[in-house]
């Protein structure tokens, strides 16, 4: 298989540049399918659709070559103007690879081998984007045209639900900041945070003073919002929604990767096997606060969370740590909403 891959040159390509689907007018790469999708649910009132790819530096020229070739075709066909940008995963987020004896691994040149730090490492790339609404998905989470209507509907539901939550939360935050919320209103905000965002509200919140309760809510609600699509678990890989008990005994709703779960613990193993849904990296987020200022997302990275991934290097197994993609912060988490999505959306 390896000799075949080298013969056809697939080892030099990224998934984005491989042809995924065949149509009467020709085959489309994964990157082109994302252009078709973006034209449907991300175009603005000026018919501009913005797409950002995180890529490896060695693939940048190939990306530019592809878009130079096809951009005009898709803009004319879809009646849209594309703004396409790229970024590279920061080398500073790479982690060292070790062998099965936990000893550092070296590459063919004799240098220490480093691996990309996982989805969580892309937080810094996301932090540099300036947008009100950001849809995030894996490059290969694409479907052919005959199934795209389900994808479009689902993306609009995710985005619409986030905007509705954002409007409500922003209204709360403005009232709290201006000291216009009375005790009854603050209690109603607490119930919203508990029932809609599943935040861990202290059970004795009704005994708080008005100012203390307002401060508590302001800290809980003034955070990035993320709506995650969850699909039925039919044995596919991916992180799933779980309640997590934090070190300070708070309970939070998070996406947990299978590699973060202790499979030697029968209780944890049973919960994982009984899980009904998983997240295939299908989400939309808002990274600006109620006043339109961008959050510093690095504040939301919990450095105490991570996972170990297994890779192969010249036929030998290696391990490296990854940064969890849940993007919690040490004293709390992003505000979460989970949404059940159809399986044929991906």
C-alpha positions in Angstrom: 0.0 0.0 0.0 2.8 2.4 0.9 4.5 1.9 -2.5 1.2 2.5 -4.2 0.6 5.7 -2.3 4.1 6.9 -3.3 3.5 5.9 -6.9 0.3 8.0 -7.2 1.7 10.8 -5.1 -1.0 10.8 -2.4 1.6 11.0 0.3 2.3 14.5 -0.9 -1.3 15.7 -0.7 -3.5 17.0 2.1 -7.1 15.8 2.3 -8.3 19.2 1.2 -6.7 18.8 -2.2 -7.9 15.2 -2.9 -11.0 14.7 -5.1 -13.8 13.5 -3.0 -17.0 13.5 -5.1 -17.7 12.9 -8.8 -20.2 15.0 -10.7 -21.2 15.2 -14.4 -19.1 18.4 -14.8 -16.1 16.8 -13.1 -14.8 15.8 -9.7 -14.5 18.2 -6.7 -11.8 18.3 -4.1 -12.7 18.7 -0.4 -11.7 22.3 -0.5 -14.0 23.0 -3.4 -16.9 21.3 -1.6 -16.3 23.8 1.3 -16.6 26.6 -1.2 -20.0 25.3 -2.3 -21.1 25.0 1.3 -19.8 28.4 2.3 -21.8 30.1 -0.5 -25.0 28.8 1.0 -24.8 29.7 4.6 -22.0 32.2 5.2 -22.4 34.8 2.5 -23.1 38.3 3.8 -25.5 41.0 2.4 -22.8 41.9 -0.1 -22.7 38.3 -1.4 -19.2 37.7 0.1 -18.4 34.4 1.7 -15.3 34.0 3.8 -13.4 30.8 4.3 -10.4 30.2 6.4 -8.2 27.1 6.2 -5.6 26.0 8.7 -3.0 24.2 6.6 0.6 23.0 6.7 3.2 25.4 5.2 4.3 22.8 2.6 0.7 22.8 1.1 0.3 26.5 0.7 1.4 26.7 -2.9 -0.9 23.9 -3.9 -3.8 25.6 -2.2 -3.2 28.9 -4.0 -2.8 27.0 -7.3 -6.2 25.3 -6.8 -8.1 28.4 -5.9 -6.5 30.4 -8.7 -7.8 27.7 -11.1 -11.3 27.3 -9.8 -12.3 30.5 -7.9 -13.8 32.3 -10.9 -15.8 29.3 -11.9 -17.4 28.9 -8.5 -18.0 32.7 -8.1 -19.8 32.8 -11.4 -21.8 29.6 -10.8 -22.8 30.5 -7.2 -23.1 34.3 -7.7 -20.8 34.9 -4.7 -17.4 36.5 -4.0 -15.0 34.4 -2.0 -12.5 35.8 0.5 -10.1 32.9 1.2 -7.4 33.0 3.9 -5.0 30.6 5.5 -3.0 30.1 8.6 -0.6 27.6 9.9 -0.8 25.7 13.2 1.8 27.4 15.5 5.0 25.3 15.8 5.1 26.5 19.5 2.1 24.3 20.2 3.8 21.1 18.9 4.6 18.4 21.4 7.5 16.0 21.6 7.0 12.4 20.5 8.1 9.5 22.6 8.4 5.7 22.1 6.7 2.9 24.0 9.4 3.3 26.8 8.6 7.0 27.1 12.0 7.9 25.5 12.2 10.8 22.9 12.0 9.8 19.2 14.2 11.2 16.6 13.5 11.6 12.8 15.7 10.4 10.0 17.9 13.5 10.3 18.5 12.7 13.9 16.5 15.6 15.3 13.9 15.3 18.0 10.4 14.5 16.5 7.6 16.9 17.3 3.9 16.4 16.5 1.1 18.9 16.0 -0.7 19.6 19.3 -4.2 18.6 18.3 -7.4 20.6 17.8 -7.0 22.6 20.9 -3.7 24.0 19.6 -5.7 25.7 16.8 -7.1 28.0 19.5 -4.4 30.6 18.7 -5.4 30.5 15.0 -9.0 31.1 15.9 -7.9 33.9 18.2 -6.6 35.9 15.2 -9.8 35.8 13.3 -12.1 38.8 13.3 -15.7 37.6 12.7 -19.0 37.7 14.5 -19.9 34.1 13.7 -17.5 31.3 12.9 -18.5 27.8 11.6 -15.9 25.1 12.3 -15.7 21.7 10.8 -13.1 19.1 9.7 -12.0 19.3 6.0 -13.4 15.9 5.3 -16.8 16.5 6.9 -18.4 17.0 3.5 -21.3 15.4 1.6 -22.2 15.3 -2.1 -24.7 17.8 -3.5 -27.7 15.4 -3.2 -27.2 15.5 0.6 -26.3 19.1 1.1 -29.8 20.4 1.9 -29.6 18.6 5.2 -26.2 20.2 5.9 -27.4 23.6 5.0 -30.5 23.3 7.2 -28.4 22.0 10.1 -25.8 24.8 9.8 -28.6 27.5 9.8 -30.2 25.9 12.8 -26.9 25.9 14.7 -26.1 29.5 13.7 -29.6 30.7 14.4 -29.8 29.1 17.8 -26.4 30.7 18.7 -27.6 34.1 17.6 -30.8 33.7 19.7 -28.8 32.7 22.8 -26.3 35.6 22.1 -29.1 38.1 22.0 -30.6 37.0 25.3 -27.3 36.7 27.1 -26.2 40.2 25.8 -29.4 41.7 27.1 -28.7 40.1 30.5 -25.1 41.4 30.6 -26.0 45.0 29.6 -28.6 45.1 32.5 -26.1 43.7 35.0 -23.3 46.1 33.9 -25.7 49.1 34.2 -27.0 47.8 37.6 -30.6 47.8 36.2 -31.4 44.1 37.1 -33.3 43.6 40.3 -33.1 40.5 42.5 -36.0 38.7 40.8 -34.5 39.3 37.3 -31.2 38.0 38.5 -32.8 34.9 39.8 -34.5 34.4 36.4 -31.1 34.8 34.7 -29.7 32.1 37.0 -32.5 29.7 36.0 -31.7 30.4 32.3 -28.0 29.8 32.9 -28.8 26.5 34.6 -31.6 25.2 32.3 -30.4 26.5 28.9 -26.6 26.6 29.3 -26.3 23.9 31.9 -24.0 26.0 34.1 -23.3 25.0 37.6 -25.3 27.6 39.6 -24.8 27.4 43.4 -27.9 25.9 45.0 -28.1 28.7 47.5 -28.0 31.5 44.9 -31.2 33.0 46.3 -29.4 33.9 49.5 -26.8 36.0 47.6 -26.8 39.8 47.8 -27.9 41.5 44.6 -24.3 42.8 43.8 -22.8 39.4 44.5 -25.4 37.5 42.4 -24.8 40.0 39.6 -21.1 39.5 39.7 -21.5 35.7 39.6 -23.8 35.9 36.6 -21.6 38.4 34.8 -18.6 36.0 35.1 -20.6 33.0 34.0 -22.3 34.6 31.0 -19.6 37.0 29.7 -17.8 34.2 27.7 -17.5 32.9 24.2 -20.6 30.9 23.2 -20.3 27.7 21.3 -23.1 25.5 19.8 -22.0 22.0 19.0 -23.8 19.6 16.7 -24.1 16.1 18.1 -24.9 13.1 15.9 -26.0 9.6 16.9 -23.2 7.4 18.0 -22.9 4.4 15.6 -19.4 3.5 16.7 -17.7 6.4 14.9 -14.6 8.1 16.5 -15.0 11.5 18.1 -15.6 13.3 21.3 -18.9 13.1 23.0 -20.9 15.2 25.5 -20.3 14.3 29.1 -20.8 15.8 32.5 -17.4 16.4 34.1 -16.6 16.8 37.8 -13.9 19.4 38.2 -11.2 19.5 40.8 -13.1 22.2 42.7 -16.3 20.0 42.7 -18.0 22.0 40.0 -19.9 20.1 37.4 -19.5 21.2 33.8 -20.8 20.1 30.4 -17.9 19.3 28.1 -16.9 17.4 24.9 -14.6 14.6 26.1 -12.4 12.6 23.7 -12.2 8.9 24.1 -8.4 9.2 24.6 -9.1 11.3 27.7 -11.1 8.6 29.4 -9.4 6.0 31.6 -10.5 2.7 29.9 -9.0 0.8 32.9 -11.7 2.3 35.1 -14.8 0.1 34.6 -17.1 2.9 35.5 -15.7 5.3 33.0 -15.5 2.6 30.3 -19.2 1.7 30.9 -20.2 5.3 30.5 -18.3 5.7 27.3 -19.8 2.6 25.8 -23.3 3.7 26.8 -22.9 7.1 25.2 -25.5 7.9 22.6 -24.0 10.8 20.7 -20.6 12.2 19.5 -19.3 15.5 18.1 -17.8 15.2 14.6 -16.3 18.7 14.8 -19.5 20.4 13.7 -19.9 23.6 15.6 -20.4 27.4 15.4 -19.0 29.9 17.9 -19.1 33.6 18.8 -15.8 34.9 20.0 -16.9 38.5 20.8 -18.4 39.8 24.0 -21.8 41.6 24.4 -20.1 44.9 23.5 -18.5 43.6 20.3 -15.0 43.2 21.7 -13.0 40.0 20.9 -12.3 37.7 23.7 -8.7 36.6 24.3 -9.3 32.9 23.7 -6.0 31.8 25.3 -7.7 32.6 28.6 -10.0 29.7 27.9 -7.4 27.0 27.5 -7.2 24.7 30.5 -3.6 23.5 30.5 -4.5 20.7 32.9 -6.5 18.8 30.2 -5.1 16.9 27.2 -4.7 13.4 25.7 -2.2 11.0 24.4 -2.3 10.1 20.7 -0.7 7.1 19.0 1.1 7.6 15.7 3.6 5.6 13.6 7.0 6.8 12.6 9.0 4.6 10.2 7.0 1.6 11.3 7.4 2.2 15.0 4.7 3.3 17.4 5.1 6.7 19.0 3.1 8.7 21.5 2.6 12.4 21.8 0.4 14.6 24.0 -2.4 16.7 22.4 -4.2 19.8 23.6 -7.9 19.0 24.2 -10.2 20.8 21.9 -12.8 21.5 24.6 -11.2 25.0 25.2 -12.2 25.3 28.9 -10.4 27.8 31.0 -9.0 27.1 34.5 -11.8 28.9 36.4 -14.7 28.0 34.2 -15.6 27.1 30.6 -17.0 28.4 27.4 -20.8 28.7 27.4 -22.0 25.6 25.7 -25.1 24.5 23.9 -25.5 21.0 22.3 -27.8 20.4 19.4 -28.8 17.0 18.0 -27.8 16.9 14.3 -28.7 14.3 11.6 -26.0 11.7 10.8 -26.1 12.4 7.0 -25.0 16.0 7.8 -21.4 14.8 7.7 
